[in-house]
Amino acid sequence: FSTAVVRGNVKLRTSDDLLVTCNEGTFNDKTGMLDVPGPVKFTRGRMTGTGTGATYDRNRDVLWLLADAHITVTADEKGGGALQANAGTAGLARADHYVRLSKTAHVVADNRTIDADDLTATLTPDDQKVQQMQLRGNSRIVGTGPGAQSMSAKDIDLTYGPDGRTLQLAKLMEQSSVQLPADGGARKITARMIDMTMTPDGSAVT
């Protein structure tokens, strides 16, 4: 038989330690697709995710949470890099090293909150750090704490440093606005498009 239905404490573990657990799943050996109708959880390294309904494409090595997606990344050995993310759907493409959050993405990480209709984060080859982030639709980043920066635009592209947390480049497209800390109060810049290059520590615009 090319199709198998499995029920009760179902676990799928890949060769590089992605673990998917659920109560019920249907696997089609011809297509390499696992379909999960109910609650599902996955873990790999510091990343854990939950949702309702999922698909796993064995051939493309892509896992999708189909509803109520929630992803948690615990802090690294230096105590940084923790993250909480929610979205309508979430995809983890491990062969291509990216995570996509769709249908109202909301991310809280490292003294900033990120919101967009759709968010794609490109990861390092070990999937442990963010290299780039693309925000599409109603994009907004709000910083907290001293020296915080905030920005909003229709679309925003971000490039991070080697630590995966320090912002190095930001490109804002359409209805762009940036609020920067300054002596005596915040300074606001608005334009159709804004390109920003940051200092190596990400604390100021150069």
C-alpha positions in Angstrom: 0.0 0.0 0.0 1.2 3.5 -0.8 -0.9 5.2 1.8 -0.8 4.5 5.6 -2.9 6.0 8.4 -1.3 6.1 11.8 -3.0 7.0 15.1 -1.9 7.5 18.7 1.3 9.2 19.8 2.7 9.5 16.2 6.3 10.5 15.9 8.3 11.4 12.8 12.0 11.9 13.1 14.2 13.0 10.2 17.9 12.3 9.8 18.9 15.7 11.1 16.7 15.5 14.2 13.5 17.3 13.2 10.9 15.6 15.4 7.2 16.0 14.5 4.6 14.6 17.0 0.8 14.3 16.5 -2.2 12.1 17.4 -3.0 11.1 13.8 -1.4 11.3 10.4 -1.7 10.0 6.8 1.5 9.2 4.9 1.6 8.7 1.2 4.8 6.9 0.2 4.5 7.7 -3.5 4.3 11.5 -3.0 6.3 11.6 0.2 3.6 13.7 1.9 2.5 13.4 5.6 -0.9 15.0 6.3 -1.9 15.8 9.9 -5.5 16.8 10.6 -5.3 17.9 14.2 -2.8 19.3 16.8 0.8 19.0 15.9 4.2 19.9 17.5 7.7 20.0 16.1 11.1 20.5 17.7 14.6 20.9 16.2 17.5 22.3 18.2 16.4 25.5 20.0 13.2 25.8 17.9 9.8 24.4 18.9 6.5 24.9 17.0 2.8 24.0 17.5 -0.2 24.4 15.3 -3.5 22.8 14.1 -3.1 20.7 11.0 0.2 20.3 9.1 1.8 18.9 6.1 5.4 17.5 5.7 6.9 17.1 2.3 9.6 14.5 2.6 11.0 15.2 -0.9 11.3 19.0 -0.5 11.9 18.8 3.3 9.2 21.4 4.0 7.0 21.4 7.1 3.8 23.6 7.1 1.7 24.4 10.2 -1.7 25.1 8.6 -3.5 27.1 11.4 -2.8 28.7 14.8 1.0 28.6 14.3 3.2 29.4 17.3 7.0 29.1 17.2 9.4 29.5 20.1 13.2 29.8 19.9 15.0 29.5 23.3 18.0 31.6 24.1 21.5 30.6 22.9 24.5 29.8 25.1 25.1 33.6 25.5 21.6 34.2 26.7 20.4 36.0 23.6 18.4 35.0 20.5 15.1 34.1 22.2 12.0 34.5 20.1 8.3 34.1 20.2 6.3 34.1 17.0 2.6 33.7 16.1 0.9 33.6 12.7 -2.1 32.0 10.9 0.3 29.6 9.1 4.0 28.9 9.3 6.4 27.0 7.1 9.9 25.6 7.8 11.9 24.9 4.7 14.9 23.2 6.0 16.7 22.3 2.8 16.4 26.0 1.7 17.0 27.3 5.3 14.1 29.7 5.7 11.0 30.2 7.9 7.9 31.8 6.6 5.0 33.2 8.7 1.8 34.1 6.8 -1.6 35.5 7.7 -0.7 38.2 10.2 2.8 37.5 11.5 3.7 38.7 15.0 7.3 38.3 16.4 8.7 39.3 19.8 12.5 39.1 20.0 15.5 40.9 21.5 13.8 44.2 22.6 11.8 44.6 19.4 8.3 43.6 18.2 7.8 42.8 14.5 4.5 42.7 12.6 3.6 42.1 9.0 1.1 40.4 6.8 3.8 38.0 5.7 7.3 37.4 7.0 10.2 35.3 5.6 13.4 34.8 7.6 16.4 33.4 5.8 18.6 31.3 8.2 22.2 30.3 8.4 23.1 26.8 7.1 22.7 25.4 10.6 19.3 27.1 10.9 20.3 28.7 14.2 20.6 32.4 13.2 18.7 34.8 11.0 20.6 36.3 8.1 17.8 38.3 6.4 14.2 39.1 7.0 11.5 40.2 4.5 8.4 41.8 5.7 5.5 42.2 3.3 2.3 44.2 3.9 1.6 46.5 6.9 5.2 46.1 8.1 6.2 47.5 11.5 9.1 47.1 13.9 8.9 48.7 17.3 12.0 48.8 19.5 12.0 49.0 23.3 14.6 50.2 25.8 17.2 52.9 25.6 18.3 53.8 22.0 15.3 52.0 20.5 14.5 52.5 16.9 11.1 52.0 15.3 10.1 51.8 11.6 7.1 51.1 9.5 6.4 50.8 5.7 4.4 48.7 3.3 7.4 46.4 2.9 10.7 46.1 4.8 13.9 44.2 4.1 16.4 43.6 6.9 19.9 42.3 6.9 21.5 41.1 10.2 25.1 40.7 11.3 26.9 37.3 12.0 25.2 37.0 15.4 21.8 36.9 13.8 20.4 39.7 16.0 22.3 42.9 15.2 20.7 44.9 12.4 23.1 46.1 9.7 20.9 47.2 6.8 17.2 48.2 6.4 15.3 49.0 3.3 11.8 50.5 3.6 9.5 50.6 0.6 6.3 52.7 0.3 4.8 54.9 3.1 8.1 54.6 4.9 8.7 56.1 8.4 11.7 55.7 10.8 11.9 57.0 14.3 15.5 57.3 15.7 16.8 58.2 19.1 18.4 61.6 19.3 19.5 64.2 21.9 16.5 65.9 23.3 14.0 63.4 21.9 13.3 61.1 19.0 13.8 62.1 15.4 11.4 61.0 12.7 12.0 60.6 9.0 9.3 59.9 6.5 9.7 59.2 2.7 8.4 56.9 0.0 11.6 54.8 0.3 14.3 54.8 3.0 17.7 52.9 2.9 19.6 52.7 6.2 23.1 51.4 7.0 23.9 50.8 10.7 27.0 50.8 12.8 28.6 47.4 13.4 26.8 47.1 16.8 23.5 48.2 15.2 23.0 51.1 17.7 23.1 54.0 15.2 22.6 54.9 11.6 25.6 55.8 9.5 
